[in-house]
Amino acid sequence: MEKHIYFDHAATTPLSEEAFNKMKPYFTEIYGNANSQHAFGREAVKGVDEARDTIAKIINCRPNELYFTSGGTESDNWAFRGAARAMQRKGKHLIISPIEHAAMIMTAHALEKEGFEISYMKVDEYGFVDLEHLKSIIRPDTTFIGCMMANNEVGTIEPIKEIAKIAHEHGAICFTDAVQAAGVLKIDVKDLGVDLMSMSSHKIYGPKGVGALYIRTGLSIESIITGGHQERMKRGGTTNVAGVVGFAEAFKIADRDMDKNFEYVSSLRDHFIDRVLAEVPYVKLNGPRKEGRLPANADFSFKYIEGESILFSLDLAGIAVSSGSACSSGSLEPSHVLLALGLPEGLAHGSIRFSFGKHNTLEEVDYAVEVLKAAVERLRSMSPLFKPEGEIKNV
Ligand SMILES: *Cc1c(COP(=O)(O)O)cnc(C)c1O
């Protein structure tokens, strides 16, 4: 029997049936432009307003603090560029973590070319931000401090509330990329104290190509997509009404089932981690052991083997995983996240991310362990690098 086992939920998730059904009429019947002054437009606006109210309630903000975008990448770009540029008369020093998503890292490089200076906070071997180091690199001209709420590659959950407090004590604003955390962890933006927060729909069983940026009332950032009057004149472009409606429905379901999903998915992950560490020699679990880790994430480096070759072996057996992050795979660069955690280049090349979802089963997890064991053994037997050294000890 041909298997199709999906363990790549940190890359994207399938659209939920409920979200899909909620979206359908917005493609065929309620197709008006949400910016139009007639009944068709008003119907579309109703869908968008409802969606905004739904998400605002979940993250505890006002609906007018939420701006819909084309996804996490755009929200990250907008928050980072928009805030940096709006505050540049006060200062041009920006701080982010070194394990941010490419949407932030590449934007940092682009801002450097515009004359901004970027510093990176240190993270420890598990990926947790070093708050003392962060305090030590803040300067009077620091305007922006950005850190993801949870890392997409190794699953580390960061102390955002503390980071926001430190930022505000030093007169900087705090941004968080909550793309991996939204719908998985309870988020209250007022309690966290963040000024800007990115979210994306397709990581939480919603449609692709839609997301949101939370912008705290009173904070003004520059627009990066200029155009029509949409999103209270802050983000041009005809609203993706069906997408926004599906996003909100998916978010509502994720919030409703949060505890149940957390418990179930983390039980799959723990079973998987325990078995791999016990049964596969010379592997390293990247990221935190269990506490402070996203429930879906298990990321391993396999000594003496390229991550890519394991990925292909698993793919042949019908199992979909990711090597490094989906964005850096395809390149031969080691993962910037694993390098920031202090892994040597060899191990940073040999990593595989398993990210589980609510539809996965324990049988699938057990099957994956068997396939993985066989693949690792076979690849090592062919590898000229494989020189088992002393006692087998996994960490
Ligand atoms: C997926 C992801 C993004 C990008 O979101 P898109 O909606 O795919 O553009 C940004 N940040 C993190 C942490 C992600 O996991």
The ligand as an ORCA input file, in Angstrom:
! r2SCAN-3c Opt
* xyz 0 1
  C       5.754     30.373      7.774
  C       6.364     31.449      8.590
  C       6.418     32.766      8.124
  C       5.929     33.151      6.745
  O       4.533     33.135      6.667
  P       3.834     33.046      5.224
  O       2.392     33.247      5.522
  O       4.137     31.697      4.682
  O       4.407     34.143      4.393
  C       6.960     33.725      8.949
  N       7.428     33.417     10.167
  C       7.404     32.166     10.660
  C       7.917     31.897     12.032
  C       6.880     31.130      9.882
  O       6.871     29.893     10.358
*
